[in-house]
């Protein structure tokens, strides 16, 4: 498996570096540009759609590995990924109504769950509630990841840490499909970051952010061995801080009586930028915190095994770092 992971990582990285540059030139010619407004965290018009290469390299790596090695392919996952990518890319090119986007996300989630079976991400043995909980989980993370793609580098570095984490978890659990997909997502996102690290020359766009949310939500469903339920119990940790930020912000705005569906600049990462931290520094903080929690989650499957409660404890303790940073910057 190590040869596959190495080859796929190198190919995904190089293809992403070259492909994102080509997408940038195409976006400039076609005027696929993100123009700053009062809710933006950037100042200059910037082409978008670079995440298309993350989708292409990630899905291609997963399918090629599954067919070439006989490991198999979840065609529900593959079809769902294509649906999410298409509707998101169309939204990057113009505008797709929210009900249509959500319907596409739900359809993609149903395809994954129908093909692989469902489990609730927190409690894999949840019984009858597992399938609807799985659909909600996937749809939520698709949108949460998109919400969090608001400053240079943050969505890309989260994808690198989460992808590398799933590559390690898949390796430890003996799940080659999980490991290969994780490695491809990490490498493709690293190639994208060459162009997206502050100051960004191209943005990921919905096509990249929505696909990454879908992929990271669905990757534990791709397990087929005895460790499948363990993968489900670890699902939240590689994307913990994106979930924390999005849920905290949603609840905070709802409790203040705001219209939560409207665009805003209230996410923790946005407040840190407003408080004076650079895009690169905020993205790096999220990346380091994510890597720490993901490392602990991977150790849950290593021997001697740690209880999953250890990962929860570390995640909760590190969750205090972001609000603390906001308070410190506000007082500075």
Secondary structure, 3 states (H helix, E strand, C coil): CHHHHHHHHHHHHHHHHHHHHHHHHHHHHHCCEECCCCCCCCCCCEEECCCHHHHHHHHHHHHHHHHHHCCCCCHHHHHHHHHHHHHHHHHHHCCCCHHHHHHHHHHHHHHHHHHHCCCCCCCCCCHHHHHHHHHHHHHHHHHHHHHHCCCCCHHHHHHHHHHHHHHHHHHHHCCHHHHHHHHHHHHHHHHHHHHHCCCCCCECHHHHHHHHHHHHHHHHHHCCCCCHHHHHHCCCHHHHHHHHHHHHHHHHHHHCCCCCCCCCCCCHHHHHHHCCCCHHHHHHHHHHHHHHHHHHHHHCCCCCCCCHHHHHHHHHHHHHHHHHHHHHHHHC
